[in-house]
């Protein structure tokens, strides 16, 4: 399946985005433009395809869902310190492409220190959060305490055994209805994710909550996969 309705009017998509019926609104997290350039500083060289892949995926989403509004849930750029002119151009082109099709709401992430300066020519204002359809939408590196909340930042993934000797790591959505928390995966294809089947949470909202009862929806090449409760994947009682 390409998408799953996790609440009335709320769907999660195999395109790594969340869709609210209000608008409709497409919510996208953690683009991390220029990620491969940052890795080059650490001696890791990858083809510079992240930005092109993200642009192509965004175009597919706009064509498929025809959103009235697109919310970018923070960490638009991976690192503004490296190649500042190229960073500005990369971000501006992506934002302008989206703005040609829909209203764009930009939420500040922990990597976005210089984002407002870059967007000054567009008239857009970078926001700490936005409230849409009864949800607080924020990046997730700090917790406003408002619920229900939709966050990124966590880069959630889980490792699934293949039943033999191997395993596969899947980016995923998390939804804890009891805690009022939805976590969306990074949009960047290079962000393999925080393996929540073993590792602890990074975001304040999730650290404060009992997320064992959170439902896990894996993103895969064959579509969305319902993976049950996080506690089950961790080997603990949900």
RODO-2510 file (C-alpha; in nm, 4 decimals, decimal comma):
residues 238
     n   res          X          Y          Z
     1     x     0,0000     0,0000     0,0000
     2     x     0,1219     0,3505    -0,0822
     3     x    -0,0332     0,5206     0,2209
     4     x    -0,2030     0,4381     0,5514
     5     x    -0,4678     0,6427     0,7327
     6     x    -0,3505     0,6481     1,0954
     7     x    -0,6215     0,8875     1,2178
     8     x    -0,9265     1,0402     1,0508
     9     x    -0,7885     1,2947     0,8063
    10     x    -0,4246     1,1925     0,8667
    11     x    -0,2288     0,9674     0,6300
    12     x     0,1327     0,8576     0,6182
    13     x     0,2803     0,7911     0,2762
    14     x     0,5533     0,5736     0,1316
    15     x     0,6807     0,9005    -0,0200
    16     x     0,8085     0,9805     0,3350
    17     x     0,5516     1,2520     0,3936
    18     x     0,2419     1,2970     0,6065
    19     x    -0,0814     1,4285     0,4591
    20     x    -0,3462     1,6212     0,6512
    21     x    -0,6847     1,6521     0,4818
    22     x    -0,6875     2,0168     0,5878
    23     x    -0,5846     2,1900     0,2650
    24     x    -0,4656     1,9276     0,1944
    25     x    -0,1391     1,9869     0,3765
    26     x     0,1742     1,7861     0,3052
    27     x     0,4239     1,7657     0,5932
    28     x     0,7876     1,6865     0,5139
    29     x     1,0760     1,6495     0,7578
    30     x     1,4537     1,6795     0,7522
    31     x     1,5569     1,7459     0,3923
    32     x     1,9240     1,7839     0,4927
    33     x     2,0203     1,9369     0,1596
    34     x     2,3937     1,9095     0,0960
    35     x     2,4395     1,6058     0,3197
    36     x     2,6908     1,4451     0,0842
    37     x     2,9003     1,7661     0,0837
    38     x     2,9229     1,7486     0,4631
    39     x     3,0370     1,3870     0,4442
    40     x     3,3184     1,4885     0,2086
    41     x     3,4659     1,6862     0,4964
    42     x     3,4887     1,3581     0,6857
    43     x     3,6585     1,1793     0,3973
    44     x     3,3422     1,0019     0,2758
    45     x     3,2630     1,0628    -0,0896
    46     x     2,9180     0,9949    -0,2326
    47     x     2,7621     1,1016    -0,5638
    48     x     2,5940     1,4397    -0,5178
    49     x     2,2469     1,3103    -0,5884
    50     x     2,0685     1,3986    -0,2626
    51     x     1,9318     1,7340    -0,3806
    52     x     1,8252     1,6002    -0,7212
    53     x     1,6552     1,2992    -0,5600
    54     x     1,4711     1,5241    -0,3139
    55     x     1,3584     1,7597    -0,5910
    56     x     1,2222     1,4692    -0,7969
    57     x     1,0397     1,3251    -0,4942
    58     x     0,8859     1,6628    -0,4080
    59     x     0,7610     1,7004    -0,7636
    60     x     0,5947     1,3580    -0,7433
    61     x     0,4260     1,4503    -0,4164
    62     x     0,2955     1,7810    -0,5529
    63     x     0,1610     1,6077    -0,8627
    64     x     0,0011     1,3255    -0,6638
    65     x    -0,1556     1,5127    -0,3694
    66     x    -0,2002     1,8644    -0,5151
    67     x    -0,1462     2,0246    -0,1736
    68     x    -0,2636     2,3712    -0,0860
    69     x     0,0118     2,3912     0,1765
    70     x     0,3543     2,2295     0,2278
    71     x     0,5104     2,2331     0,5749
    72     x     0,8862     2,1783     0,5917
    73     x     0,9433     2,0482     0,9417
    74     x     1,2987     2,1720     0,9940
    75     x     1,6587     2,0849     0,9079
    76     x     1,6214     2,2070     0,5510
    77     x     1,9982     2,2302     0,5067
    78     x     2,2447     1,9899     0,6650
    79     x     2,5249     2,2410     0,7261
    80     x     2,5264     2,6095     0,6359
    81     x     2,8916     2,6504     0,7380
    82     x     3,0251     2,4754     0,4267
    83     x     2,9961     2,6423     0,0829
    84     x     2,7649     2,9269     0,1995
    85     x     2,6865     3,0575    -0,1503
    86     x     2,6037     2,7114    -0,2802
    87     x     2,3959     2,6459     0,0322
    88     x     2,1928     2,9628    -0,0201
    89     x     2,1302     2,8789    -0,3861
    90     x     2,0374     2,5177    -0,3073
    91     x     1,7811     2,6129    -0,0435
    92     x     1,6365     2,9050    -0,2418
    93     x     1,5790     2,6935    -0,5506
    94     x     1,4031     2,4215    -0,3532
    95     x     1,1792     2,6637    -0,1612
    96     x     1,0901     2,8577    -0,4773
    97     x     1,0030     2,5358    -0,6594
    98     x     0,7573     2,4457    -0,3828
    99     x     0,6216     2,7998    -0,3593
   100     x     0,5265     2,7861    -0,7279
   101     x     0,2826     2,5058    -0,6421
   102     x     0,1613     2,5726    -0,2868
   103     x     0,1880     2,7871     0,0237
   104     x     0,5132     2,6960     0,1980
   105     x     0,5492     2,7003     0,5773
   106     x     0,9075     2,6683     0,7004
   107     x     0,9750     2,5427     1,0531
   108     x     1,3173     2,5997     1,2068
   109     x     1,5237     2,2929     1,2934
   110     x     1,8443     2,2631     1,4928
   111     x     2,0519     2,2810     1,1687
   112     x     1,8781     2,5960     1,0401
   113     x     2,0632     2,8826     1,2101
   114     x     2,1017     3,0934     0,8929
   115     x     1,7784     2,9960     0,7223
   116     x     1,5926     3,3227     0,7869
   117     x     1,8680     3,5211     0,6151
   118     x     1,8438     3,2985     0,3090
   119     x     1,4658     3,3339     0,2912
   120     x     1,4623     3,7104     0,3450
   121     x     1,4237     3,7756    -0,0291
   122     x     1,1115     3,5573    -0,0437
   123     x     0,9221     3,7359     0,2319
   124     x     0,8814     3,4083     0,4206
   125     x     0,9291     3,3964     0,7959
   126     x     1,0884     3,0919     0,9567
   127     x     0,8666     2,9742     1,2410
   128     x     0,9281     2,7698     1,5559
   129     x     0,5991     2,5877     1,5051
   130     x     0,2608     2,6037     1,3353
   131     x    -0,0815     2,4754     1,4400
   132     x    -0,2913     2,3038     1,1717
   133     x    -0,6042     2,0875     1,2030
   134     x    -0,5637     2,0612     1,5807
   135     x    -0,1977     1,9490     1,5633
   136     x     0,1138     2,1320     1,6769
   137     x     0,3804     2,0919     1,4078
   138     x     0,7387     2,1497     1,5245
   139     x     1,0824     2,0145     1,4439
   140     x     1,1259     1,8177     1,7665
   141     x     1,4704     1,9177     1,8955
   142     x     1,2868     2,1076     2,1682
   143     x     0,9433     2,0236     2,3042
   144     x     0,6717     2,2883     2,3298
   145     x     0,4634     2,0491     2,5419
   146     x     0,1608     2,0873     2,3142
   147     x    -0,0265     1,7711     2,2158
   148     x    -0,1122     1,6247     1,9736
   149     x     0,2173     1,7021     1,8048
   150     x     0,3823     1,6064     1,4750
   151     x     0,7619     1,6141     1,4795
   152     x     1,0680     1,5231     1,2734
   153     x     1,4252     1,5402     1,4106
   154     x     1,4204     1,1805     1,5364
   155     x     1,5098     1,0165     1,2005
   156     x     1,3183     0,7052     1,3117
   157     x     1,4064     0,3639     1,1743
   158     x     1,3780     0,0027     1,2896
   159     x     1,5752    -0,3089     1,2054
   160     x     1,3700    -0,6071     1,0894
   161     x     1,5053    -0,9624     1,0773
   162     x     1,4647    -1,1537     0,7521
   163     x     1,4013    -1,4756     0,9473
   164     x     1,7426    -1,6194     0,8646
   165     x     2,0756    -1,4537     0,9361
   166     x     2,0229    -1,1030     0,8042
   167     x     1,8171    -0,7951     0,8705
   168     x     1,7029    -0,4808     0,6954
   169     x     1,6818    -0,1289     0,8354
   170     x     1,3700     0,0648     0,7396
   171     x     1,2869     0,4295     0,7904
   172     x     0,9500     0,4539     0,9618
   173     x     0,6668     0,6650     1,0983
   174     x     0,5713     0,6342     1,4658
   175     x     0,2264     0,7046     1,6018
   176     x     0,1422     0,6973     1,9716
   177     x    -0,2243     0,7873     1,9965
   178     x    -0,2163     0,7652     2,3755
   179     x     0,0720     1,0135     2,4019
   180     x    -0,0479     1,2342     2,1144
   181     x     0,2802     1,2036     1,9220
   182     x     0,3451     1,1389     1,5535
   183     x     0,7066     1,1150     1,4337
   184     x     0,7853     1,1361     1,0629
   185     x     1,1006     1,0016     0,8937
   186     x     1,3655     1,2169     0,7250
   187     x     1,2987     1,3023     0,3634
   188     x     1,6651     1,2716     0,2697
   189     x     1,7400     0,9279     0,1182
   190     x     2,0863     0,9361     0,2805
   191     x     1,9550     0,9636     0,6377
   192     x     1,9517     0,5979     0,7390
   193     x     1,8004     0,6851     1,0720
   194     x     1,8114     0,6321     1,4459
   195     x     1,7478     0,2592     1,5008
   196     x     1,4737     0,2752     1,7624
   197     x     1,4580    -0,1029     1,7958
   198     x     1,7841    -0,0660     1,9899
   199     x     1,8728     0,2989     2,0445
   200     x     1,7153     0,5651     2,2647
   201     x     1,5104     0,8620     2,1492
   202     x     1,6657     1,1989     2,0673
   203     x     1,3540     1,4193     2,0766
   204     x     1,2278     1,5640     2,4014
   205     x     0,8656     1,4685     2,3378
   206     x     0,9509     1,0998     2,2876
   207     x     1,1955     1,0837     2,5774
   208     x     0,9214     1,2033     2,8130
   209     x     0,6655     0,9545     2,6795
   210     x     0,6057     0,5799     2,6919
   211     x     0,6510     0,5033     2,3232
   212     x     0,6299     0,1237     2,3516
   213     x     0,2651     0,1472     2,2439
   214     x     0,3544     0,3560     1,9395
   215     x     0,2545     0,1913     1,6139
   216     x     0,5340     0,1588     1,3589
   217     x     0,4807     0,2051     0,9846
   218     x     0,7819     0,1073     0,7763
   219     x     0,8785     0,2754     0,4482
   220     x     0,9918     0,0213     0,1903
   221     x     1,0315    -0,0291    -0,1833
   222     x     0,7106    -0,2360    -0,1858
   223     x     0,5038     0,0219     0,0013
   224     x     0,4037     0,0985     0,3581
   225     x     0,4387    -0,1912     0,6022
   226     x     0,2487    -0,2098     0,9314
   227     x     0,5082    -0,3376     1,1779
   228     x     0,3039    -0,3456     1,4978
   229     x     0,4060    -0,1779     1,8224
   230     x     0,7538    -0,0442     1,8931
   231     x     0,7671    -0,2384     2,2194
   232     x     0,7204    -0,5627     2,0283
   233     x     1,0075    -0,4778     1,7941
   234     x     1,2262    -0,3994     2,0958
   235     x     1,1363    -0,7308     2,2576
   236     x     0,9529    -0,5658     2,5451
   237     x     0,5851    -0,5652     2,6292
   238     x     0,4055    -0,2810     2,4488
***
